[in-house]
Amino acid sequence: MTGTSTGATPPSAKPSNWNVPNALTTLRIFLVPIYGWVLLHDGGDSITWRTVAWAIFFVAMVTDKIDGDIARSRNLITDFGKIADPIADKAITGMAFIGLSIIMDTWWMWTITIVVLIREWAVTLLRLSVLKSVVIAAAQSGKWKTVAQALALGLLTLPLLEVDGWLDVPGEITYGVAIALLLVAFVLTLWSGYEFFRDVWKQRHDIRKSPAA
């Protein structure tokens, strides 16, 4: 005899938007203005506030990893998550790029920030616009880009050069590592963006060439 449990969720049923991954995504969105305000408090010169800003950024990056893992492992991928998750990611990193550019006030940091933001939001908007017809899996270069950005922005958020005393040398070394990671992230950002636009064009070209069903 066959039967189904009345408490089982049908395989075709869509998961509710009220779930842990979406809650973590929403938390990241709320953390964006808080992180920006804390980072720029006292003009970014406060060691205490910069350290708090780093802690907020760290929480945001960790929850980004956790919510994705939970959503995939428990089949909790929702339309809200597909839209809100990349927006939350780009918002927190975008705020970091802009805030750090204001604090560092160098032409090269502003150049990196502008180029990265144009690339990130162009990819995000295009991904959302073709979400139903074209599915582009995250490339390995994009994953490494995200890691490099998170490490670079996290280290630069710390007051590495503001601490006097025995931390002078470690701070300068860590700052150098952060700048190197930032340059790696910049290159990977451009390359992964090229790969994304190339793959979208190829898929849409293949769709146009395929015979109508």
C-alpha positions in Angstrom: 0.0 0.0 0.0 1.2 3.5 -0.9 0.4 6.7 0.9 1.7 10.1 1.8 2.2 11.7 5.1 -0.1 14.6 5.7 2.8 16.6 7.2 5.1 16.3 4.3 5.8 19.2 2.0 5.0 18.5 -1.6 8.2 18.5 -3.7 6.8 21.2 -6.0 5.8 23.6 -3.2 7.8 26.8 -3.1 9.6 27.6 0.1 8.2 30.4 2.2 10.0 33.8 2.1 9.9 33.7 5.9 13.0 31.7 6.5 16.5 32.0 8.0 18.5 32.7 4.8 16.1 35.6 3.9 16.3 36.9 7.5 20.1 37.0 7.3 19.9 38.7 3.9 17.6 41.3 5.4 20.0 41.8 8.3 22.8 42.5 5.9 20.8 45.2 4.2 20.0 46.8 7.6 23.7 46.7 8.5 24.8 48.7 5.4 23.9 52.2 6.7 25.0 51.3 10.2 28.4 50.2 8.9 28.8 53.3 6.8 28.0 55.6 9.7 30.3 53.8 12.1 33.1 53.7 9.5 33.0 57.5 8.9 32.4 58.5 12.5 34.9 61.2 13.5 36.1 61.3 9.9 37.3 57.7 10.1 40.1 58.6 12.5 38.7 56.8 15.6 40.4 53.5 16.3 37.5 52.3 18.4 34.8 53.2 15.8 36.9 51.7 12.9 37.2 48.5 14.9 33.5 48.4 15.5 33.0 49.0 11.7 35.2 46.1 11.0 33.2 43.9 13.3 30.0 44.9 11.5 31.6 44.2 8.1 32.8 40.8 9.4 29.3 39.8 10.5 27.9 40.9 7.2 30.4 38.8 5.2 29.9 35.7 7.5 26.1 35.9 7.2 26.5 36.1 3.4 28.3 32.7 3.5 25.9 31.2 6.0 22.6 32.2 4.3 23.8 30.8 1.0 24.8 27.5 2.5 21.5 27.1 4.4 19.4 28.1 1.4 21.1 25.5 -0.8 21.3 22.7 1.7 17.6 23.0 2.9 16.1 24.0 -0.5 15.1 27.4 0.8 15.9 29.4 -2.4 13.2 31.9 -3.0 12.5 34.7 -5.5 13.1 37.2 -2.7 16.4 35.7 -1.9 17.5 35.7 -5.6 16.8 39.4 -5.8 17.7 40.6 -2.3 20.9 38.5 -1.7 23.0 40.1 -4.6 21.7 43.5 -3.7 22.7 43.1 0.0 26.2 41.9 -1.1 26.8 44.8 -3.5 25.4 47.3 -1.0 27.7 46.3 1.9 30.8 46.1 -0.3 29.8 49.3 -2.2 29.4 51.1 1.1 32.9 49.9 2.1 34.5 51.0 -1.2 32.9 54.5 -0.9 33.6 54.9 2.8 37.2 53.9 2.5 37.6 56.1 -0.6 36.4 59.1 1.5 38.8 58.2 4.4 41.8 57.4 2.2 41.1 60.3 -0.2 43.5 59.1 -3.0 42.8 59.3 -6.7 43.6 55.6 -7.2 41.2 54.4 -4.5 38.4 56.5 -6.0 39.3 55.1 -9.5 39.1 51.5 -8.2 35.8 52.3 -6.4 34.1 53.8 -9.4 35.2 51.1 -11.8 34.2 48.3 -9.4 30.8 49.8 -8.6 29.9 50.2 -12.3 30.9 46.6 -12.9 29.1 45.2 -9.9 25.8 47.0 -10.4 25.8 46.4 -14.1 26.2 42.7 -13.6 23.6 42.7 -10.8 21.0 44.6 -12.8 21.6 42.4 -15.9 21.4 39.2 -13.9 18.1 40.3 -12.4 16.7 41.4 -15.8 17.4 38.0 -17.5 16.8 35.9 -14.4 13.8 34.0 -15.9 15.3 33.3 -19.4 19.0 33.0 -18.8 20.7 31.3 -15.8 24.4 32.1 -15.3 26.1 30.1 -12.6 28.6 31.8 -10.5 32.0 31.5 -12.1 35.1 30.5 -10.0 36.7 33.8 -10.8 33.6 35.6 -9.3 33.9 33.5 -6.1 37.6 34.4 -5.8 36.7 38.0 -6.5 34.2 38.0 -3.6 36.8 36.5 -1.2 39.5 39.0 -2.3 37.2 41.9 -2.0 36.0 40.8 1.5 39.5 40.4 2.8 40.8 43.6 1.3 37.9 45.8 2.5 37.9 44.1 5.9 41.6 44.8 6.4 41.3 48.3 5.2 38.4 49.0 7.5 40.7 48.3 10.4 42.7 51.3 11.7 45.9 49.7 10.5 48.0 52.9 10.3 46.4 54.8 13.1 47.7 52.7 16.0 51.0 53.9 17.4 53.6 51.8 19.3 54.5 48.2 18.8 51.8 47.7 16.2 53.5 50.1 13.8 55.3 47.5 11.8 52.6 44.8 11.8 50.1 47.5 10.8 52.2 48.6 7.8 52.7 45.0 6.7 49.0 44.2 7.0 48.1 47.5 5.2 50.5 46.4 2.4 48.8 43.0 2.2 45.4 44.7 2.1 46.4 46.9 -0.8 47.8 43.8 -2.7 44.5 42.0 -2.1 42.6 45.1 -3.3 44.5 45.0 -6.6 43.9 41.3 -7.0 40.2 41.9 -6.3 40.2 44.7 -8.9 41.6 42.5 -11.6 39.3 39.6 -10.7 36.3 42.0 -10.7 37.1 43.0 -14.3 37.8 39.5 -15.5 34.7 37.9 -13.8 32.6 40.8 -15.2 33.9 40.0 -18.7 33.1 36.3 -18.2 29.6 37.1 -17.1 28.7 39.3 -20.0 30.3 36.8 -22.4 28.2 34.0 -21.0 25.0 36.0 -21.0 25.6 37.0 -24.7 26.3 33.4 -25.6 23.2 32.0 -23.9 20.9 34.6 -25.4 22.5 34.0 -28.8 21.9 30.3 -28.5 18.3 30.9 -27.4 17.6 33.0 -30.5 19.1 30.4 -32.8 17.2 27.4 -31.2 14.1 26.4 -33.1 10.7 27.3 -31.5 9.2 24.5 -29.5 
